[in-house]
Amino acid sequence: MMSKIKMIGPAVKNVPWQERPEKIVGAPIWRYKENPVIGRNPAEGVARIFNSAVIPYNDEFIGVFRAEQVNGVPYIYMGRSKDAIHWDMEKEKVPFEDENANPFIPGYAYDPRLVKVEDTYYIIWCQDFYGAAIGMAKTVNFKKFVRLENPFIPYNRNAVLFPRKINGNFVMLSRPSDGGHTPFGDIFVSESPDLVYWGKHRHVMGRGRGWWESVKIGGGAAPIETTQGWLLFYHGVSGTCNGFVYSIGGAILDLENPSVVKYRCENFLLTPQEWYEERGFVPNVVFPCATIHDPESGKIAIYYGAADSYVCLAFTQFDEIVDYIKEHSVLTEEDTEIGMR
C-alpha cells in the first residue's frame, strides 16, 4: 500500500529525471547513468566541485558550488543551467558584501546550501569565524549577495534552513562540532525571529545504532515539507580501518516541532559503490546538499557530492522513498523526545 503522505511546495515541471531501472538493490534510489554531472577542472582556476546546492529559478536553475581552487582553498562559485545537468559556471567567486555594499569576503567557504524562504534566497555555508562556523547571505536576484550575521559561535557545520518559517520563526538545522575533523556529531535545530538572534536550541537526532552512521551525522538537503512531516535526507558517517565512509540516510521530522523524529530509516539510502564515489580526493563519500522536487509528479532529484571530487545526481519517487523510510524505521528515546535537558 502506497503512502498517503503528500509533498507540499511549488510545482517544478522540469525536474531532471531518468526513469527507474528494472532492478534496484536496497532503497528505491537510482543514480543518474551519466554521473558525474560535474567533473574535475570544471572552470578556470577550479580543480574540483562537489558538495554543492541547486534550486529552481525562473524556469531554469541556479547553483552555488563548493569549488576547490587550484591553490587548495575552497570558495563558493555560482552557476546557471537550463536542465540542472549542464552548467555554465561564473568565472569569479560569489561577490559577498556587507549591508553597506562593501566587499565582505570570507577567508574560505565550503559545503553551501541554497534555500528559498518566502521571496528571498539564502546561502548557508561553513567558513572561518575564529574557528569553523556557519556563514549566511541573502539575495533576491543572484546579483547582489548581502552577508548576514553568523548564526552560531564556533564550532559548527552542516547548517541548512527550513524552506518556510515554523510558528513565525526561521528554523535551521546544524551540527555542532569541534576544532578538528569532528569525530562526533549530532543534529540540532535552532530558531530565530530575525536571522540575527538564534535560540530555542533543541536536539534532533544523535548518531545512529547502525554502523553506517555510528561516528557522526549531519544535515543535508533542505527538508521537504509534507503533510505528515519534514522529509530529511542527511549524511551519516562510519569509521573503518581505512578511514571514514559517508552515506545518505533518511528521516521524517515532526511538522511543527522538528526536534521530534517521527521516522528514521535504519538502513542507509545510498552508500559509496560507484567509481566516482569510491575513488577521488577523499574516497568513499556520498554527501547530499540539495533536492529538486515536484509535488505533482512525486519526482525527487538528489544532488550529492562524490569523493570530494564530483557533483552527482540520484533519483527517487516520493511515495516509494517515504514508504521505505517508514517500513525500515527504528527510533530511539532520544529521537522522539523534545530535545531539551
BELWO-V77454 format. One record per backbone hydrogen bond with DSSP energy under -1.0 kcal/mol. CO is the residue of the C=O (numbers start at 1). NH is the residue of the N-H. E is the energy in kcal/mol with one decimal. If there is no record, write none. Layout:
co->CO nh->NH e->E
co->CO nh->NH e->E
This chain:
co->6 nh->227 e->-2.0
co->27 nh->29 e->-2.4
co->30 nh->315 e->-3.0
co->32 nh->35 e->-1.9
co->38 nh->311 e->-1.6
co->43 nh->46 e->-2.3
co->45 nh->70 e->-1.9
co->47 nh->41 e->-3.5
co->48 nh->68 e->-3.0
co->53 nh->64 e->-2.8
co->55 nh->62 e->-2.6
co->57 nh->60 e->-1.9
co->60 nh->57 e->-2.4
co->61 nh->81 e->-2.0
co->62 nh->55 e->-2.2
co->63 nh->79 e->-2.2
co->64 nh->53 e->-2.4
co->65 nh->77 e->-2.0
co->66 nh->50 e->-1.7
co->67 nh->75 e->-2.0
co->68 nh->47 e->-2.7
co->68 nh->48 e->-1.2
co->69 nh->72 e->-2.5
co->73 nh->69 e->-2.1
co->74 nh->109 e->-1.9
co->75 nh->67 e->-3.1
co->76 nh->94 e->-2.6
co->77 nh->65 e->-3.4
co->78 nh->90 e->-3.1
co->79 nh->63 e->-2.5
co->80 nh->88 e->-2.8
co->81 nh->61 e->-2.0
co->88 nh->80 e->-2.1
co->94 nh->96 e->-1.8
co->96 nh->104 e->-2.3
co->97 nh->147 e->-3.2
co->98 nh->101 e->-1.9
co->102 nh->98 e->-2.8
co->110 nh->126 e->-2.5
co->113 nh->124 e->-2.1
co->115 nh->122 e->-3.2
co->117 nh->120 e->-1.8
co->120 nh->117 e->-2.6
co->121 nh->139 e->-2.2
co->122 nh->115 e->-2.4
co->123 nh->137 e->-1.9
co->124 nh->113 e->-2.7
co->125 nh->135 e->-2.6
co->126 nh->110 e->-2.0
co->127 nh->133 e->-2.8
co->131 nh->129 e->-3.2
co->132 nh->156 e->-1.7
co->133 nh->127 e->-3.0
co->135 nh->125 e->-2.3
co->136 nh->148 e->-2.4
co->137 nh->123 e->-2.3
co->138 nh->146 e->-2.4
co->139 nh->121 e->-2.9
co->145 nh->97 e->-2.2
co->146 nh->138 e->-2.3
co->155 nh->177 e->-1.9
co->157 nh->175 e->-2.3
co->160 nh->173 e->-2.7
co->166 nh->169 e->-1.7
co->169 nh->166 e->-2.6
co->170 nh->192 e->-2.1
co->171 nh->162 e->-2.6
co->172 nh->190 e->-2.4
co->173 nh->160 e->-2.0
co->174 nh->188 e->-2.8
co->175 nh->157 e->-1.4
co->185 nh->217 e->-1.3
co->187 nh->204 e->-2.8
co->187 nh->205 e->-1.3
co->188 nh->174 e->-2.2
co->189 nh->202 e->-2.7
co->190 nh->172 e->-2.5
co->191 nh->199 e->-2.7
co->192 nh->170 e->-2.8
co->199 nh->191 e->-3.0
co->202 nh->189 e->-2.9
co->205 nh->187 e->-2.4
co->210 nh->213 e->-1.8
co->211 nh->214 e->-1.4
co->213 nh->208 e->-1.5
co->216 nh->237 e->-2.6
co->218 nh->235 e->-2.5
co->224 nh->231 e->-2.9
co->225 nh->8 e->-2.9
co->229 nh->226 e->-1.5
co->230 nh->253 e->-2.5
co->231 nh->224 e->-2.6
co->232 nh->251 e->-2.0
co->233 nh->221 e->-1.0
co->234 nh->249 e->-2.9
co->235 nh->218 e->-1.9
co->236 nh->247 e->-2.8
co->237 nh->215 e->-2.9
co->238 nh->245 e->-2.0
co->240 nh->243 e->-1.7
co->243 nh->240 e->-1.5
co->245 nh->238 e->-2.3
co->246 nh->286 e->-1.1
co->247 nh->236 e->-2.2
co->248 nh->269 e->-3.7
co->248 nh->270 e->-1.3
co->249 nh->234 e->-1.7
co->250 nh->265 e->-2.4
co->251 nh->232 e->-3.1
co->252 nh->262 e->-2.6
co->252 nh->263 e->-1.7
co->253 nh->230 e->-2.6
co->257 nh->260 e->-2.3
co->260 nh->254 e->-2.9
co->263 nh->252 e->-2.7
co->264 nh->330 e->-2.3
co->270 nh->248 e->-3.1
co->274 nh->277 e->-1.6
co->274 nh->278 e->-2.5
co->275 nh->279 e->-2.3
co->277 nh->285 e->-1.7
co->284 nh->246 e->-2.2
co->285 nh->307 e->-1.9
co->287 nh->305 e->-2.7
co->290 nh->303 e->-2.8
co->292 nh->301 e->-3.0
co->294 nh->298 e->-2.3
co->298 nh->318 e->-2.9
co->299 nh->294 e->-2.2
co->300 nh->316 e->-2.1
co->301 nh->292 e->-2.2
co->302 nh->314 e->-1.9
co->303 nh->289 e->-2.2
co->303 nh->290 e->-1.2
co->304 nh->312 e->-2.8
co->305 nh->287 e->-2.0
co->306 nh->309 e->-2.4
co->306 nh->310 e->-1.7
co->307 nh->282 e->-2.0
co->310 nh->306 e->-2.3
co->311 nh->37 e->-2.1
co->311 nh->38 e->-1.6
co->312 nh->304 e->-2.2
co->313 nh->32 e->-2.4
co->314 nh->302 e->-3.3
co->315 nh->30 e->-2.2
co->316 nh->300 e->-2.1
co->317 nh->321 e->-2.5
co->318 nh->322 e->-2.4
co->319 nh->323 e->-2.3
co->320 nh->324 e->-2.2
co->321 nh->325 e->-2.4
co->322 nh->326 e->-2.5
co->323 nh->327 e->-2.7
co->324 nh->328 e->-1.7
co->326 nh->329 e->-1.2
co->328 nh->266 e->-3.0
co->332 nh->336 e->-1.4
co->333 nh->337 e->-1.2
co->335 nh->261 e->-2.6
co->339 nh->203 e->-1.9
